[in-house]
């Protein structure tokens, strides 16, 4: 396994075959931003309604894969909202979501929307301000546009294939995103995350203990989509994590790549249960970090 060069993830506008193709990606990006921001507004509105005075209303929180893996009524509401909006704005497009499911179609020309209605649900439940809405437009198994809305921060990260990545602030100000210029893994701040199954989590902890002496420090934010955007923004230098699903990384990986990151990604149809590794790293440390992860056995999958 090796780092995927940025050139294999992104395509410069000069290599895009036509002006119409550039415009098409720009429109998909606009829709992705609209979907993510509209969904994020719903999540912001609903949290105080569901978690009044710290008490959970009724059966608003349930468990999914394990007792520690929650899903809330707001997750399902938000995905339903995005699905309705896609049906209105892009009738005929396919949707794959974390809560209502679906798989990518084989049609290489079809636009398919990959949605994580709340990435970082545990943070959402506890009121920790690090959870996001992630929306990506995928064509031919490849993300071509995507947006990640930081719900609590009111910030939206977005990218279009070959069109760069940007951060839009609460005041609608927009800045381009670029990875940090860093040349040594020993100085890298690295983000990671952990699975919900005890077997995978135990192995991830063992590997983290081996990685930690070789880097500056670790950050565990709790939303892989935000971690990937943090690589793009230069708030961390790299992110690695086993067992992510497509909806966790489809938008964030494109944003990181368009900001200059180099990536290791599973095949788009690979489910999180397989435990494949996702890596996004600033280009100056990508090769060294990959070598370190391979040496320590981190690149091997950790099945659920």
C-alpha positions in Angstrom: 0.0 0.0 0.0 1.3 3.5 -0.8 0.3 7.1 -0.8 -2.0 8.0 -3.6 -0.4 11.0 -5.4 -2.5 14.2 -5.5 -2.5 13.9 -9.2 -4.5 10.7 -8.9 -7.1 12.3 -6.7 -7.5 15.7 -8.2 -7.4 16.9 -11.8 -6.3 20.4 -12.7 -8.8 22.5 -14.7 -6.4 22.5 -17.7 -6.8 18.7 -17.9 -10.6 18.9 -17.7 -12.0 18.0 -21.1 -14.4 20.9 -21.5 -15.8 24.1 -20.1 -19.0 22.3 -19.6 -17.3 19.7 -17.4 -15.8 22.5 -15.2 -19.2 24.1 -14.9 -20.8 20.8 -14.0 -18.4 20.2 -11.2 -18.9 23.8 -10.0 -22.7 23.2 -9.9 -22.3 20.0 -8.0 -20.1 21.8 -5.5 -22.7 24.5 -5.1 -25.4 21.9 -4.5 -23.2 20.0 -2.0 -22.6 23.3 0.0 -26.3 24.0 0.0 -27.2 20.5 1.2 -24.6 20.6 3.9 -25.4 24.0 5.2 -29.2 23.4 5.2 -28.7 20.2 7.0 -26.3 21.8 9.5 -28.9 24.5 10.3 -31.4 21.8 11.0 -29.0 20.0 13.4 -28.2 23.3 15.2 -31.9 24.0 15.7 -32.8 20.5 16.9 -30.1 19.9 19.4 -31.5 22.1 22.2 -35.0 20.8 21.5 -33.8 17.2 21.9 -31.4 17.7 24.7 -33.1 20.1 27.0 -31.2 20.9 30.2 -28.9 18.0 29.5 -31.7 15.4 29.6 -32.4 13.2 26.6 -36.0 13.5 25.4 -37.7 10.1 25.2 -36.0 7.5 22.9 -34.1 10.2 21.0 -30.8 8.2 21.3 -30.5 4.5 20.3 -27.5 2.2 19.7 -26.3 0.9 16.4 -23.3 -1.5 16.0 -22.5 -1.5 19.7 -23.9 0.0 22.9 -21.3 2.8 22.5 -22.3 3.6 18.9 -25.2 6.0 19.1 -27.7 7.2 16.5 -30.1 10.0 17.4 -33.5 11.1 16.0 -31.7 14.1 14.6 -29.3 11.9 12.5 -32.3 10.2 10.8 -34.2 13.5 10.4 -31.2 15.2 8.8 -30.6 12.4 6.4 -34.3 12.4 5.4 -34.0 16.2 4.8 -31.0 15.8 2.6 -32.7 13.0 0.6 -35.8 15.3 0.1 -33.6 18.2 -1.1 -31.7 16.0 -3.6 -35.0 14.7 -5.0 -36.1 18.3 -5.5 -32.9 19.8 -6.8 -31.5 16.8 -8.7 -34.3 14.4 -9.5 -33.1 11.0 -10.5 -29.8 11.2 -8.6 -29.0 8.3 -6.3 -28.3 8.8 -2.5 -26.2 6.7 -0.2 -26.5 7.6 3.5 -25.2 6.4 6.8 -28.6 5.9 8.4 -30.9 4.9 5.5 -28.3 2.9 3.6 -27.8 2.3 0.0 -24.8 1.3 -2.1 -23.0 2.9 -5.0 -24.5 2.1 -8.4 -22.3 0.7 -11.1 -23.3 3.4 -13.6 -20.1 5.4 -14.2 -22.0 8.5 -15.4 -24.5 8.7 -12.6 -24.1 11.4 -10.0 -24.5 9.8 -6.5 -24.7 11.7 -3.3 -22.9 10.2 -0.3 -24.3 11.6 3.0 -23.2 11.5 6.7 -26.0 13.5 8.4 -24.0 13.9 11.6 -20.4 12.8 11.7 -19.4 12.8 15.3 -22.7 11.8 16.9 -21.1 11.1 20.3 -19.9 14.7 20.4 -23.3 15.8 19.3 -24.9 13.8 22.2 -22.5 15.2 24.8 -22.6 18.8 23.5 -18.9 18.8 22.5 -18.7 21.3 19.6 -17.0 19.0 17.0 -19.6 17.4 14.7 -20.4 17.9 11.1 -22.6 17.2 8.1 -20.7 15.6 5.2 -22.1 15.6 1.6 -20.2 14.4 -1.5 -21.1 14.0 -5.1 -19.6 10.9 -6.5 -19.3 9.9 -10.2 -17.6 6.7 -11.4 -16.6 5.8 -7.9 -14.7 9.1 -7.5 -15.7 12.2 -5.4 -16.0 15.2 -7.8 -17.5 17.7 -5.3 -18.0 17.8 -1.6 -18.8 19.9 1.4 -18.4 19.4 5.2 -20.3 21.8 7.4 -18.9 22.3 10.9 -22.2 22.6 12.7 -21.2 24.3 15.9 -18.6 26.5 14.3 -20.8 27.7 11.5 -18.0 27.0 9.0 -18.3 25.1 5.7 -15.4 23.4 3.9 -15.9 22.6 0.2 -14.0 21.4 -2.9 -14.5 20.6 -6.5 -12.3 18.2 -8.5 -9.6 20.4 -10.0 -11.1 23.5 -8.5 -9.4 23.8 -5.2 -10.7 23.7 -1.6 -12.1 26.6 0.4 -13.3 27.5 3.9 -16.4 29.6 4.1 -16.9 31.4 7.5 -20.1 32.3 9.3 -19.8 35.8 7.7 -19.6 34.2 4.2 -15.9 35.1 3.9 -14.0 32.6 1.8 -10.4 31.6 2.0 -8.5 28.9 0.0 -7.1 25.9 1.9 -3.6 24.6 1.8 -1.9 21.9 3.8 1.0 22.9 6.1 4.5 23.1 4.8 6.1 20.5 7.0 9.0 18.3 6.2 9.6 16.1 9.3 7.2 13.5 10.7 8.8 14.0 14.1 7.2 17.5 14.1 3.8 16.4 12.8 0.5 16.9 14.7 -1.5 13.8 13.7 -5.3 13.3 14.1 -6.8 9.9 14.5 -10.0 8.1 15.6 -11.2 4.8 17.1 -13.8 2.3 16.2 -16.7 1.2 18.4 -15.9 -2.5 18.5 -13.7 -3.5 21.4 -11.4 -5.7 19.3 -10.6 -3.0 16.8 -10.4 -0.3 19.4 -7.8 -2.3 21.4 -5.7 -2.8 18.4 -5.9 0.9 17.4 -4.7 1.7 20.9 -1.8 -0.6 20.7 -0.7 0.9 17.3 -1.2 4.5 18.6 1.2 3.8 21.4 3.8 2.8 18.8 3.2 5.8 16.6 3.2 8.4 19.3 7.0 8.4 20.1 7.7 9.3 16.4 5.5 12.4 16.1 4.8 15.7 17.8 1.5 14.6 19.3 -1.9 13.1 18.6 -5.4 14.8 18.4 -8.6 12.8 18.7 -11.4 15.2 17.6 -14.2 12.6 17.1 -15.3 13.5 13.5 -13.2 12.0 10.7 -14.8 14.5 8.2 -13.5 17.4 10.3 -10.2 15.7 10.8 -9.7 15.6 7.0 -10.7 19.2 6.7 -8.2 20.1 9.5 -5.5 18.5 7.3 -6.6 20.7 4.5 -6.7 23.8 6.7 -3.3 23.1 8.3 -4.8 22.6 11.8 -3.2 19.2 11.8 -0.5 17.8 9.5 -2.0 14.3 8.9 -5.0 12.1 9.8 -5.1 8.3 9.9 -7.9 5.9 10.9 -9.1 2.4 10.3 -12.6 1.3 9.4 -14.1 4.4 8.0 -17.1 4.1 5.7 -17.4 6.0 2.4 -19.7 8.6 4.0 -17.0 9.4 6.5 -14.4 10.3 4.0 -16.0 11.0 0.6 -16.2 14.7 1.0 -13.3 15.3 3.4 -10.8 13.4 1.4 -11.5 15.4 -1.7 -11.2 18.6 0.3 -7.9 17.5 1.8 -6.6 16.4 -1.7 -7.6 19.7 -3.3 -5.6 21.5 -0.5 -2.5 19.5 -1.5 -2.7 16.4 0.8 -1.7 13.0 -0.4 -4.0 10.1 0.5 -4.4 6.4 1.1 -8.0 5.4 0.5 -10.0 2.2 0.3 -11.9 1.3 -2.8 -15.2 3.3 -2.7 -17.3 0.1 -2.3 -15.3 -1.1 0.8 -17.4 -1.1 3.9 -16.0 0.0 7.3 -16.2 -3.5 8.7 -13.2 -4.5 6.5 -11.1 -2.1 8.6 -9.1 -0.6 5.8 -6.9 2.4 6.5 -7.5 6.0 5.5 -4.6 8.4 5.5 -4.4 12.1 4.5 -1.0 13.8 5.0 0.6 17.1 4.1 2.8 16.4 1.0 6.1 17.2 2.7 5.7 14.3 5.2 3.5 11.9 3.2 6.2 9.5 2.1 7.9 9.4 5.5 4.7 8.9 7.3 3.6 6.1 5.0 7.0 4.4 5.6 6.5 4.7 9.4 3.0 3.4 9.3 4.1 0.4 7.2 7.0 -0.3 9.5 4.8 -0.3 12.5 2.0 -2.4 10.9 -0.5 0.4 10.9 -1.3 0.0 7.2 -2.8 -3.5 7.7 -6.6 -3.6 7.9 -8.2 -4.1 11.3 -11.5 -6.0 10.6 -14.5 -5.4 12.9 
